Amino acid sequence: MTNRVQRPHEEAEFEFILARADVPVLAYFYGVWPKAAAACKEMDALVREVADVYQGRLIVVRADIARCPGPVRRYGVTGAPSFVLIDRGEARAAGSGPMSMTALQEFLDAHL
């Protein structure tokens, strides 16, 4: 599997990805503090798999909550891991907490 997950290092890079997207964007917000790190680490493999399965239908962006405070506020992210499906800059759907692959696919399929 090729890693198709975009990993912006700063907020401006996140915004650039959103502005250039011609398909919806799944923004996966993660955290590195101890309580979030374990749950986020579990989700990383699933997020990579989703990027491969949904290639061409969406762009997956893995964003550090601390490095992207503007989008965190704009999309109402309150914890990690969190997911926001963004289409043309607007949140279409959001979810938080660890999910199974099945639950993540159901989340996406319901909103794509």
CNS distance restraints for C-alpha pairs under 8 A (distance, minus, plus):
assign (resid   1 and name CA) (resid  49 and name CA) 7.73 0.50 0.50
assign (resid   1 and name CA) (resid  52 and name CA) 7.11 0.50 0.50
assign (resid   2 and name CA) (resid  52 and name CA) 7.21 0.50 0.50
assign (resid   3 and name CA) (resid  48 and name CA) 6.05 0.50 0.50
assign (resid   3 and name CA) (resid  51 and name CA) 7.57 0.50 0.50
assign (resid   3 and name CA) (resid  52 and name CA) 7.55 0.50 0.50
assign (resid   4 and name CA) (resid  48 and name CA) 6.78 0.50 0.50
assign (resid   4 and name CA) (resid  51 and name CA) 5.64 0.50 0.50
assign (resid   4 and name CA) (resid  52 and name CA) 6.54 0.50 0.50
assign (resid   4 and name CA) (resid  55 and name CA) 7.98 0.50 0.50
assign (resid   4 and name CA) (resid  60 and name CA) 7.29 0.50 0.50
assign (resid   5 and name CA) (resid  47 and name CA) 7.67 0.50 0.50
assign (resid   5 and name CA) (resid  48 and name CA) 6.19 0.50 0.50
assign (resid   5 and name CA) (resid  51 and name CA) 6.16 0.50 0.50
assign (resid   5 and name CA) (resid  59 and name CA) 7.47 0.50 0.50
assign (resid   5 and name CA) (resid  60 and name CA) 5.16 0.50 0.50
assign (resid   5 and name CA) (resid  61 and name CA) 5.62 0.50 0.50
assign (resid   5 and name CA) (resid  62 and name CA) 6.55 0.50 0.50
assign (resid   6 and name CA) (resid  59 and name CA) 7.74 0.50 0.50
assign (resid   6 and name CA) (resid  60 and name CA) 6.13 0.50 0.50
assign (resid   6 and name CA) (resid  61 and name CA) 4.60 0.50 0.50
assign (resid   6 and name CA) (resid  62 and name CA) 6.12 0.50 0.50
assign (resid   7 and name CA) (resid  61 and name CA) 5.90 0.50 0.50
assign (resid   7 and name CA) (resid  62 and name CA) 5.15 0.50 0.50
assign (resid   7 and name CA) (resid  63 and name CA) 6.24 0.50 0.50
assign (resid   8 and name CA) (resid  13 and name CA) 5.31 0.50 0.50
assign (resid   8 and name CA) (resid  14 and name CA) 5.40 0.50 0.50
assign (resid   8 and name CA) (resid  61 and name CA) 7.45 0.50 0.50
assign (resid   8 and name CA) (resid  62 and name CA) 7.24 0.50 0.50
assign (resid   8 and name CA) (resid  63 and name CA) 6.27 0.50 0.50
assign (resid   9 and name CA) (resid  13 and name CA) 6.70 0.50 0.50
assign (resid   9 and name CA) (resid  14 and name CA) 7.85 0.50 0.50
assign (resid   9 and name CA) (resid  63 and name CA) 7.79 0.50 0.50
assign (resid   9 and name CA) (resid  64 and name CA) 7.93 0.50 0.50
assign (resid   9 and name CA) (resid  67 and name CA) 6.95 0.50 0.50
assign (resid  10 and name CA) (resid  14 and name CA) 6.55 0.50 0.50
assign (resid  10 and name CA) (resid  67 and name CA) 5.33 0.50 0.50
assign (resid  10 and name CA) (resid  68 and name CA) 6.08 0.50 0.50
assign (resid  11 and name CA) (resid  15 and name CA) 6.23 0.50 0.50
assign (resid  11 and name CA) (resid  67 and name CA) 6.17 0.50 0.50
assign (resid  11 and name CA) (resid  68 and name CA) 4.49 0.50 0.50
assign (resid  11 and name CA) (resid  69 and name CA) 7.27 0.50 0.50
assign (resid  11 and name CA) (resid  70 and name CA) 7.12 0.50 0.50
assign (resid  11 and name CA) (resid  71 and name CA) 7.62 0.50 0.50
assign (resid  12 and name CA) (resid  16 and name CA) 6.13 0.50 0.50
assign (resid  13 and name CA) (resid  17 and name CA) 6.33 0.50 0.50
assign (resid  14 and name CA) (resid  18 and name CA) 6.44 0.50 0.50
assign (resid  14 and name CA) (resid  61 and name CA) 7.86 0.50 0.50
assign (resid  14 and name CA) (resid  63 and name CA) 7.52 0.50 0.50
assign (resid  14 and name CA) (resid  68 and name CA) 7.45 0.50 0.50
assign (resid  15 and name CA) (resid  19 and name CA) 6.11 0.50 0.50
assign (resid  16 and name CA) (resid  20 and name CA) 6.26 0.50 0.50
assign (resid  17 and name CA) (resid  21 and name CA) 6.10 0.50 0.50
assign (resid  18 and name CA) (resid  25 and name CA) 7.09 0.50 0.50
assign (resid  18 and name CA) (resid  88 and name CA) 7.48 0.50 0.50
assign (resid  18 and name CA) (resid  89 and name CA) 6.69 0.50 0.50
assign (resid  19 and name CA) (resid  88 and name CA) 7.67 0.50 0.50
assign (resid  19 and name CA) (resid  89 and name CA) 7.58 0.50 0.50
assign (resid  21 and name CA) (resid  25 and name CA) 7.17 0.50 0.50
assign (resid  21 and name CA) (resid  59 and name CA) 7.42 0.50 0.50
assign (resid  21 and name CA) (resid  88 and name CA) 7.75 0.50 0.50
assign (resid  23 and name CA) (resid  56 and name CA) 7.65 0.50 0.50
assign (resid  23 and name CA) (resid  57 and name CA) 6.18 0.50 0.50
assign (resid  23 and name CA) (resid  58 and name CA) 5.24 0.50 0.50
assign (resid  23 and name CA) (resid  59 and name CA) 6.81 0.50 0.50
assign (resid  23 and name CA) (resid  87 and name CA) 7.09 0.50 0.50
assign (resid  24 and name CA) (resid  57 and name CA) 7.23 0.50 0.50
assign (resid  24 and name CA) (resid  58 and name CA) 4.95 0.50 0.50
assign (resid  24 and name CA) (resid  59 and name CA) 6.43 0.50 0.50
assign (resid  24 and name CA) (resid  85 and name CA) 6.77 0.50 0.50
assign (resid  24 and name CA) (resid  86 and name CA) 5.59 0.50 0.50
assign (resid  24 and name CA) (resid  87 and name CA) 4.51 0.50 0.50
assign (resid  24 and name CA) (resid  88 and name CA) 7.12 0.50 0.50
assign (resid  24 and name CA) (resid 112 and name CA) 7.79 0.50 0.50
assign (resid  25 and name CA) (resid  58 and name CA) 5.44 0.50 0.50
assign (resid  25 and name CA) (resid  59 and name CA) 4.68 0.50 0.50
assign (resid  25 and name CA) (resid  60 and name CA) 5.76 0.50 0.50
assign (resid  25 and name CA) (resid  61 and name CA) 7.03 0.50 0.50
assign (resid  25 and name CA) (resid  85 and name CA) 5.72 0.50 0.50
assign (resid  25 and name CA) (resid  86 and name CA) 5.02 0.50 0.50
assign (resid  25 and name CA) (resid  87 and name CA) 6.33 0.50 0.50
assign (resid  26 and name CA) (resid  58 and name CA) 6.82 0.50 0.50
assign (resid  26 and name CA) (resid  59 and name CA) 6.10 0.50 0.50
assign (resid  26 and name CA) (resid  60 and name CA) 4.78 0.50 0.50
assign (resid  26 and name CA) (resid  61 and name CA) 6.14 0.50 0.50
assign (resid  26 and name CA) (resid  83 and name CA) 6.70 0.50 0.50
assign (resid  26 and name CA) (resid  84 and name CA) 5.80 0.50 0.50
assign (resid  26 and name CA) (resid  85 and name CA) 4.53 0.50 0.50
assign (resid  26 and name CA) (resid  86 and name CA) 6.25 0.50 0.50
assign (resid  27 and name CA) (resid  60 and name CA) 6.06 0.50 0.50
assign (resid  27 and name CA) (resid  61 and name CA) 4.84 0.50 0.50
assign (resid  27 and name CA) (resid  62 and name CA) 6.13 0.50 0.50
assign (resid  27 and name CA) (resid  63 and name CA) 6.89 0.50 0.50
assign (resid  27 and name CA) (resid  83 and name CA) 5.62 0.50 0.50
assign (resid  27 and name CA) (resid  84 and name CA) 5.14 0.50 0.50
assign (resid  27 and name CA) (resid  85 and name CA) 6.22 0.50 0.50
assign (resid  27 and name CA) (resid  86 and name CA) 7.19 0.50 0.50
assign (resid  28 and name CA) (resid  47 and name CA) 7.82 0.50 0.50
assign (resid  28 and name CA) (resid  60 and name CA) 7.30 0.50 0.50
assign (resid  28 and name CA) (resid  61 and name CA) 5.94 0.50 0.50
assign (resid  28 and name CA) (resid  62 and name CA) 4.79 0.50 0.50
assign (resid  28 and name CA) (resid  63 and name CA) 6.05 0.50 0.50
assign (resid  28 and name CA) (resid  81 and name CA) 6.96 0.50 0.50
assign (resid  28 and name CA) (resid  82 and name CA) 5.83 0.50 0.50
assign (resid  28 and name CA) (resid  83 and name CA) 4.67 0.50 0.50
assign (resid  28 and name CA) (resid  84 and name CA) 6.68 0.50 0.50
assign (resid  29 and name CA) (resid  62 and name CA) 6.00 0.50 0.50
assign (resid  29 and name CA) (resid  63 and name CA) 4.86 0.50 0.50
assign (resid  29 and name CA) (resid  64 and name CA) 5.79 0.50 0.50
assign (resid  29 and name CA) (resid  65 and name CA) 5.77 0.50 0.50
assign (resid  29 and name CA) (resid  72 and name CA) 8.00 0.50 0.50
assign (resid  29 and name CA) (resid  77 and name CA) 7.84 0.50 0.50
assign (resid  29 and name CA) (resid  80 and name CA) 6.17 0.50 0.50
assign (resid  29 and name CA) (resid  81 and name CA) 5.66 0.50 0.50
assign (resid  29 and name CA) (resid  82 and name CA) 5.12 0.50 0.50
assign (resid  29 and name CA) (resid  83 and name CA) 6.23 0.50 0.50
assign (resid  30 and name CA) (resid  36 and name CA) 7.41 0.50 0.50
assign (resid  30 and name CA) (resid  37 and name CA) 7.70 0.50 0.50
assign (resid  30 and name CA) (resid  40 and name CA) 5.83 0.50 0.50
assign (resid  30 and name CA) (resid  62 and name CA) 7.10 0.50 0.50
assign (resid  30 and name CA) (resid  63 and name CA) 6.21 0.50 0.50
assign (resid  30 and name CA) (resid  64 and name CA) 5.18 0.50 0.50
assign (resid  30 and name CA) (resid  65 and name CA) 5.89 0.50 0.50
assign (resid  30 and name CA) (resid  80 and name CA) 4.96 0.50 0.50
assign (resid  30 and name CA) (resid  81 and name CA) 4.86 0.50 0.50
assign (resid  30 and name CA) (resid  82 and name CA) 6.79 0.50 0.50
assign (resid  31 and name CA) (resid  36 and name CA) 5.49 0.50 0.50
assign (resid  31 and name CA) (resid  37 and name CA) 5.91 0.50 0.50
assign (resid  31 and name CA) (resid  40 and name CA) 6.92 0.50 0.50
assign (resid  31 and name CA) (resid  64 and name CA) 5.86 0.50 0.50
assign (resid  31 and name CA) (resid  65 and name CA) 5.77 0.50 0.50
assign (resid  31 and name CA) (resid  66 and name CA) 7.35 0.50 0.50
assign (resid  31 and name CA) (resid  79 and name CA) 7.89 0.50 0.50
assign (resid  31 and name CA) (resid  80 and name CA) 5.52 0.50 0.50
assign (resid  31 and name CA) (resid  81 and name CA) 6.92 0.50 0.50
assign (resid  32 and name CA) (resid  36 and name CA) 6.16 0.50 0.50
assign (resid  32 and name CA) (resid  37 and name CA) 4.79 0.50 0.50
assign (resid  32 and name CA) (resid  64 and name CA) 7.87 0.50 0.50
assign (resid  33 and name CA) (resid  37 and name CA) 5.73 0.50 0.50
assign (resid  34 and name CA) (resid  38 and name CA) 7.01 0.50 0.50
assign (resid  35 and name CA) (resid  39 and name CA) 7.50 0.50 0.50
assign (resid  36 and name CA) (resid  40 and name CA) 6.01 0.50 0.50
assign (resid  36 and name CA) (resid  79 and name CA) 7.88 0.50 0.50
assign (resid  36 and name CA) (resid  80 and name CA) 5.65 0.50 0.50
assign (resid  36 and name CA) (resid  81 and name CA) 6.92 0.50 0.50
assign (resid  37 and name CA) (resid  41 and name CA) 5.94 0.50 0.50
assign (resid  38 and name CA) (resid  42 and name CA) 6.44 0.50 0.50
assign (resid  39 and name CA) (resid  43 and name CA) 6.57 0.50 0.50
assign (resid  39 and name CA) (resid  80 and name CA) 7.78 0.50 0.50
assign (resid  39 and name CA) (resid  81 and name CA) 6.81 0.50 0.50
assign (resid  39 and name CA) (resid  97 and name CA) 7.68 0.50 0.50
assign (resid  39 and name CA) (resid  98 and name CA) 6.11 0.50 0.50
assign (resid  40 and name CA) (resid  44 and name CA) 6.29 0.50 0.50
assign (resid  40 and name CA) (resid  80 and name CA) 6.83 0.50 0.50
assign (resid  40 and name CA) (resid  81 and name CA) 5.45 0.50 0.50
assign (resid  40 and name CA) (resid  98 and name CA) 7.36 0.50 0.50
assign (resid  41 and name CA) (resid  45 and name CA) 7.75 0.50 0.50
assign (resid  42 and name CA) (resid  46 and name CA) 7.69 0.50 0.50
assign (resid  42 and name CA) (resid  98 and name CA) 7.60 0.50 0.50
assign (resid  43 and name CA) (resid  47 and name CA) 6.08 0.50 0.50
assign (resid  43 and name CA) (resid  81 and name CA) 7.69 0.50 0.50
assign (resid  43 and name CA) (resid  98 and name CA) 6.47 0.50 0.50
assign (resid  43 and name CA) (resid  99 and name CA) 7.38 0.50 0.50
assign (resid  44 and name CA) (resid  48 and name CA) 6.31 0.50 0.50
assign (resid  45 and name CA) (resid  49 and name CA) 6.27 0.50 0.50
assign (resid  46 and name CA) (resid  50 and name CA) 6.10 0.50 0.50
assign (resid  46 and name CA) (resid 100 and name CA) 7.87 0.50 0.50
assign (resid  46 and name CA) (resid 101 and name CA) 6.13 0.50 0.50
assign (resid  47 and name CA) (resid  51 and name CA) 6.25 0.50 0.50
assign (resid  47 and name CA) (resid  60 and name CA) 7.66 0.50 0.50
assign (resid  48 and name CA) (resid  52 and name CA) 6.56 0.50 0.50
assign (resid  49 and name CA) (resid  53 and name CA) 6.16 0.50 0.50
assign (resid  50 and name CA) (resid  54 and name CA) 5.83 0.50 0.50
assign (resid  50 and name CA) (resid  60 and name CA) 7.99 0.50 0.50
assign (resid  50 and name CA) (resid 105 and name CA) 7.64 0.50 0.50
assign (resid  51 and name CA) (resid  55 and name CA) 5.71 0.50 0.50
assign (resid  51 and name CA) (resid  58 and name CA) 7.63 0.50 0.50
assign (resid  51 and name CA) (resid  59 and name CA) 6.94 0.50 0.50
assign (resid  51 and name CA) (resid  60 and name CA) 5.76 0.50 0.50
assign (resid  54 and name CA) (resid  58 and name CA) 6.06 0.50 0.50
assign (resid  55 and name CA) (resid  59 and name CA) 7.22 0.50 0.50
assign (resid  63 and name CA) (resid  67 and name CA) 7.46 0.50 0.50
assign (resid  63 and name CA) (resid  68 and name CA) 6.80 0.50 0.50
assign (resid  64 and name CA) (resid  68 and name CA) 6.29 0.50 0.50
assign (resid  65 and name CA) (resid  69 and name CA) 6.25 0.50 0.50
assign (resid  65 and name CA) (resid  72 and name CA) 6.49 0.50 0.50
assign (resid  65 and name CA) (resid  80 and name CA) 7.84 0.50 0.50
assign (resid  68 and name CA) (resid  72 and name CA) 6.32 0.50 0.50
assign (resid  69 and name CA) (resid  73 and name CA) 6.20 0.50 0.50
assign (resid  70 and name CA) (resid  74 and name CA) 6.07 0.50 0.50
assign (resid  71 and name CA) (resid  75 and name CA) 5.86 0.50 0.50
assign (resid  72 and name CA) (resid  76 and name CA) 5.95 0.50 0.50
assign (resid  72 and name CA) (resid  77 and name CA) 4.99 0.50 0.50
assign (resid  72 and name CA) (resid  78 and name CA) 7.65 0.50 0.50
assign (resid  73 and name CA) (resid  77 and name CA) 6.40 0.50 0.50
assign (resid  75 and name CA) (resid  84 and name CA) 7.27 0.50 0.50
assign (resid  75 and name CA) (resid  91 and name CA) 6.65 0.50 0.50
assign (resid  77 and name CA) (resid  82 and name CA) 6.62 0.50 0.50
assign (resid  78 and name CA) (resid  82 and name CA) 7.89 0.50 0.50
assign (resid  79 and name CA) (resid  96 and name CA) 7.11 0.50 0.50
assign (resid  79 and name CA) (resid  97 and name CA) 7.78 0.50 0.50
assign (resid  80 and name CA) (resid  96 and name CA) 6.87 0.50 0.50
assign (resid  80 and name CA) (resid  97 and name CA) 6.51 0.50 0.50
assign (resid  81 and name CA) (resid  96 and name CA) 5.85 0.50 0.50
assign (resid  81 and name CA) (resid  97 and name CA) 5.23 0.50 0.50
assign (resid  81 and name CA) (resid  98 and name CA) 6.38 0.50 0.50
assign (resid  82 and name CA) (resid  94 and name CA) 7.44 0.50 0.50
assign (resid  82 and name CA) (resid  95 and name CA) 5.79 0.50 0.50
assign (resid  82 and name CA) (resid  96 and name CA) 4.04 0.50 0.50
assign (resid  82 and name CA) (resid  97 and name CA) 6.02 0.50 0.50
assign (resid  83 and name CA) (resid  94 and name CA) 5.46 0.50 0.50
assign (resid  83 and name CA) (resid  95 and name CA) 5.14 0.50 0.50
assign (resid  83 and name CA) (resid  96 and name CA) 5.95 0.50 0.50
assign (resid  84 and name CA) (resid  91 and name CA) 6.38 0.50 0.50
assign (resid  84 and name CA) (resid  92 and name CA) 7.44 0.50 0.50
assign (resid  84 and name CA) (resid  93 and name CA) 5.83 0.50 0.50
assign (resid  84 and name CA) (resid  94 and name CA) 4.31 0.50 0.50
assign (resid  84 and name CA) (resid  95 and name CA) 6.56 0.50 0.50
assign (resid  85 and name CA) (resid  91 and name CA) 5.77 0.50 0.50
assign (resid  85 and name CA) (resid  92 and name CA) 5.46 0.50 0.50
assign (resid  85 and name CA) (resid  93 and name CA) 5.23 0.50 0.50
assign (resid  85 and name CA) (resid  94 and name CA) 6.20 0.50 0.50
assign (resid  85 and name CA) (resid 108 and name CA) 7.86 0.50 0.50
assign (resid  85 and name CA) (resid 111 and name CA) 7.99 0.50 0.50
assign (resid  86 and name CA) (resid  90 and name CA) 5.35 0.50 0.50
assign (resid  86 and name CA) (resid  91 and name CA) 4.43 0.50 0.50
assign (resid  86 and name CA) (resid  92 and name CA) 5.58 0.50 0.50
assign (resid  86 and name CA) (resid  93 and name CA) 7.40 0.50 0.50
assign (resid  87 and name CA) (resid  91 and name CA) 6.39 0.50 0.50
assign (resid  87 and name CA) (resid  92 and name CA) 6.41 0.50 0.50
assign (resid  92 and name CA) (resid 111 and name CA) 7.09 0.50 0.50
assign (resid  93 and name CA) (resid 111 and name CA) 6.93 0.50 0.50
assign (resid  99 and name CA) (resid 103 and name CA) 5.78 0.50 0.50
assign (resid  99 and name CA) (resid 104 and name CA) 5.98 0.50 0.50
assign (resid 100 and name CA) (resid 104 and name CA) 6.17 0.50 0.50
assign (resid 101 and name CA) (resid 105 and name CA) 6.08 0.50 0.50
assign (resid 102 and name CA) (resid 106 and name CA) 6.11 0.50 0.50
assign (resid 103 and name CA) (resid 107 and name CA) 6.08 0.50 0.50
assign (resid 104 and name CA) (resid 108 and name CA) 6.28 0.50 0.50
assign (resid 105 and name CA) (resid 109 and name CA) 5.89 0.50 0.50
assign (resid 106 and name CA) (resid 110 and name CA) 5.99 0.50 0.50
assign (resid 107 and name CA) (resid 111 and name CA) 6.72 0.50 0.50
assign (resid 108 and name CA) (resid 112 and name CA) 5.88 0.50 0.50
